[in-house]
C-alpha cells in the first residue's frame, strides 16, 4: 500500500489519467506461489480511460500466466518524473541550511486490476493493433490479422491481457506542504542542476503550486 499524504494526492482523476496517457511503461506485480515473492514483469501497456482497463501482451512461455490464473488480482505500477532533492533546498528559511531534509520527488500511479487473459486469435490481433496504434501512430508496420503475413503466424506465441481496473492510487510528491518560498528555491535548484528528470519534476512542482 503506497502512503499518500493529502498534499501529495492527485487533484482529480483527470490529473493522473493525463499523466498515465504519456507514461505507458510500468511493472505488473502478480502474487507468487505460497512462500514465494511476487512476480514482477516490466511491460508497455495502453490505458483506456473510457473502459477503465489497460491492455498488454506477453510471450506464451512467461511464468506470469500460471500465477495470474491462480490469482487474477494484480497491481500495475508506474513511477516516473523523479528527482533527488538535497536537504538545503528544503531548509526552513529561518533555520540553518544544513538542517533541511533531503527527499525524493516522483509521480506514481498504481492500478489495482483483475486480469483477463485473451487467447482468441482475432481478439489478440485487435489488441495488438490497438497497442501499435498507440505507440506507433505514424504507422509503418503491417496490421496484425489472423492467418496473414507477416504477423499472423506469430499470434500463437503470445497471449493478450486485459487488466480491468478496480482501484487507483495516484501520488504527485512535489513539496506540496512546503511554503511558496521553499518551493521557489527548489524550482530554482532543479533548473540550475538540470539533471535527468529535473525538468519534469520542476514542471510538476510549478503546475501543482499554481493549482
C-alpha positions as CSV (number, residue, x, y, z in Angstrom):
1,X,0.0,0.0,0.0
2,X,1.5,3.3,-1.1
3,X,1.4,6.1,1.5
4,X,-0.3,9.2,0.1
5,X,-0.4,12.3,2.2
6,X,-3.3,14.7,1.4
7,X,-0.9,17.3,-0.1
8,X,0.5,14.7,-2.4
9,X,-2.8,13.2,-3.7
10,X,-4.0,13.7,-7.2
11,X,-6.2,16.8,-7.5
12,X,-8.7,14.8,-9.5
13,X,-9.0,11.8,-11.9
14,X,-8.0,14.0,-14.9
15,X,-4.6,14.7,-13.3
16,X,-3.5,11.1,-13.1
17,X,-5.2,10.0,-16.3
18,X,-3.5,12.7,-18.3
19,X,-0.2,11.7,-16.8
20,X,-0.8,8.0,-17.4
21,X,-1.6,8.6,-21.1
22,X,2.0,9.5,-21.7
23,X,3.6,7.2,-19.1
24,X,2.8,3.9,-20.6
25,X,5.6,1.6,-19.3
26,X,5.2,0.1,-15.9
27,X,5.6,-3.1,-13.8
28,X,2.9,-5.7,-13.3
29,X,3.0,-7.3,-9.9
30,X,1.3,-10.7,-9.5
31,X,1.0,-12.8,-6.4
32,X,3.5,-15.7,-6.4
33,X,3.0,-19.2,-5.1
34,X,2.8,-19.5,-1.3
35,X,6.1,-18.7,0.3
36,X,7.4,-17.0,-2.8
37,X,7.8,-13.3,-3.6
38,X,5.5,-11.7,-6.2
39,X,6.2,-12.0,-9.9
40,X,7.1,-8.5,-11.3
41,X,7.0,-8.0,-15.1
42,X,8.2,-4.8,-16.8
43,X,5.9,-4.0,-19.8
44,X,4.4,-1.5,-22.1
45,X,0.7,-1.1,-21.9
46,X,-2.2,1.1,-23.2
47,X,-4.6,2.6,-20.7
48,X,-8.2,3.1,-21.9
49,X,-10.0,5.5,-19.5
50,X,-13.3,5.0,-21.2
51,X,-13.3,1.3,-20.5
52,X,-11.1,1.6,-17.3
53,X,-8.7,-1.1,-18.5
54,X,-5.1,-1.5,-19.5
55,X,-4.1,-3.6,-22.5
56,X,-0.9,-5.5,-22.9
57,X,0.5,-8.9,-24.1
58,X,3.3,-11.2,-23.1
59,X,5.1,-14.2,-24.6
60,X,3.3,-17.5,-24.0
61,X,6.3,-19.1,-22.1
62,X,6.2,-16.3,-19.5
63,X,5.8,-17.8,-16.0
64,X,3.4,-15.0,-15.1
65,X,0.5,-16.8,-16.7
66,X,0.2,-19.6,-14.1
67,X,0.4,-17.0,-11.3
68,X,-2.4,-14.9,-12.9
69,X,-4.6,-17.9,-13.4
70,X,-4.2,-18.8,-9.8
71,X,-4.7,-15.2,-8.6
72,X,-6.0,-12.8,-11.2
73,X,-6.0,-9.8,-8.9
74,X,-2.8,-7.8,-9.6
75,X,-1.2,-4.4,-9.5
76,X,0.2,-2.3,-12.4
77,X,2.6,0.3,-11.0
78,X,4.0,3.2,-12.9
79,X,6.7,5.6,-11.5
80,X,8.4,8.5,-13.3
81,X,9.4,12.2,-13.3
82,X,11.5,11.5,-10.2
83,X,14.4,13.6,-8.8
84,X,16.5,13.7,-5.7
85,X,16.1,16.9,-3.7
86,X,19.1,17.9,-1.5
87,X,18.4,18.8,2.1
88,X,19.5,22.5,1.9
89,X,16.9,23.2,-0.8
90,X,14.2,22.2,1.6
91,X,15.5,24.0,4.7
92,X,13.3,26.3,6.6
93,X,14.1,30.0,5.7
94,X,14.6,30.8,9.4
95,X,17.0,27.9,10.1
96,X,20.4,26.7,9.0
97,X,20.5,25.2,5.5
98,X,22.2,22.0,6.8
99,X,19.0,21.2,8.8
100,X,16.9,20.7,5.7
101,X,15.6,17.3,5.0
102,X,16.6,15.5,1.7
103,X,13.8,13.9,-0.1
104,X,12.6,12.3,-3.4
105,X,10.2,13.8,-5.8
106,X,8.2,11.5,-8.0
107,X,4.8,10.8,-9.7
108,X,3.3,7.4,-9.2
109,X,0.1,5.7,-10.3
110,X,-0.9,2.2,-9.1
111,X,-3.8,0.5,-10.8
112,X,-5.3,-2.4,-8.9
113,X,-6.6,-4.8,-11.6
114,X,-8.3,-8.0,-12.3
115,X,-6.6,-9.8,-15.2
116,X,-8.5,-11.3,-18.1
117,X,-6.4,-13.5,-20.5
118,X,-7.0,-13.1,-24.2
119,X,-6.4,-16.2,-26.3
120,X,-8.8,-15.9,-29.2
121,X,-6.6,-15.2,-32.2
122,X,-8.9,-12.4,-33.6
123,X,-9.1,-10.8,-30.2
124,X,-5.3,-10.9,-29.8
125,X,-4.9,-9.3,-33.2
126,X,-7.3,-6.5,-32.3
127,X,-5.4,-6.0,-29.0
128,X,-2.1,-5.8,-30.8
129,X,-3.3,-3.4,-33.4
130,X,-4.6,-1.1,-30.6
131,X,-1.2,-1.2,-28.9
132,X,0.7,-0.5,-32.0
133,X,-1.7,2.3,-32.9
134,X,-1.0,3.9,-29.6
135,X,2.8,3.6,-29.6
136,X,3.3,4.0,-33.4
137,X,0.6,6.4,-34.6
138,X,2.7,7.3,-37.6
139,X,2.2,3.7,-39.0
140,X,4.8,1.9,-40.9
141,X,4.0,-1.6,-39.8
142,X,1.6,-4.1,-41.3
143,X,-1.6,-4.7,-39.4
144,X,-1.9,-7.9,-37.4
145,X,-4.5,-10.3,-39.0
146,X,-5.2,-13.9,-38.3
147,X,-3.6,-16.1,-41.0
148,X,-2.0,-13.3,-42.8
149,X,1.7,-12.4,-43.1
150,X,3.8,-11.2,-41.6
151,X,2.4,-11.4,-38.0
152,X,-0.5,-13.9,-38.3
153,X,1.8,-16.9,-37.6
154,X,3.2,-15.2,-34.5
155,X,-0.1,-15.0,-32.7
156,X,0.2,-18.4,-31.2
157,X,3.4,-17.4,-29.4
158,X,1.7,-14.7,-27.3
159,X,-1.2,-14.2,-25.0
160,X,-3.1,-11.0,-24.6
161,X,-4.0,-9.4,-21.3
162,X,-6.9,-7.1,-20.4
163,X,-6.4,-5.6,-17.0
164,X,-9.8,-4.4,-15.6
165,X,-9.0,-1.6,-13.2
166,X,-10.8,-2.0,-9.9
167,X,-9.0,0.7,-7.9
168,X,-6.5,3.6,-8.4
169,X,-3.9,5.2,-6.1
170,X,-2.2,8.2,-7.5
171,X,0.6,10.4,-6.0
172,X,2.4,13.5,-7.0
173,X,5.1,14.2,-4.4
174,X,6.4,17.6,-5.2
175,X,6.8,19.7,-2.0
176,X,3.1,20.0,-1.5
177,X,3.3,21.1,2.1
178,X,6.2,23.4,1.8
179,X,5.9,27.2,1.8
180,X,5.9,29.1,-1.5
181,X,9.4,30.4,-0.7
182,X,10.8,26.9,-0.3
183,X,9.1,25.7,-3.4
184,X,10.6,28.5,-5.4
185,X,14.0,27.7,-4.0
186,X,13.6,24.0,-5.0
187,X,12.4,25.0,-8.5
188,X,15.4,27.2,-9.0
189,X,17.7,24.4,-7.8
190,X,16.2,21.9,-10.2
191,X,16.5,24.4,-13.1
192,X,20.2,25.1,-12.3
193,X,21.1,21.5,-11.8
194,X,19.4,20.3,-15.0
195,X,19.9,16.6,-14.3
196,X,17.9,13.7,-15.7
197,X,14.3,14.1,-14.5
198,X,14.8,17.6,-13.1
199,X,12.8,19.4,-15.8
200,X,9.8,17.1,-15.4
201,X,9.9,17.3,-11.6
202,X,10.2,21.1,-11.8
203,X,7.2,21.3,-14.1
204,X,5.1,19.2,-11.7
205,X,6.1,21.4,-8.8
206,X,5.2,24.6,-10.6
207,X,2.0,23.2,-12.0
208,X,0.7,22.0,-8.7
209,X,1.8,25.2,-6.9
210,X,-0.2,27.2,-9.4
211,X,-3.2,24.9,-8.9
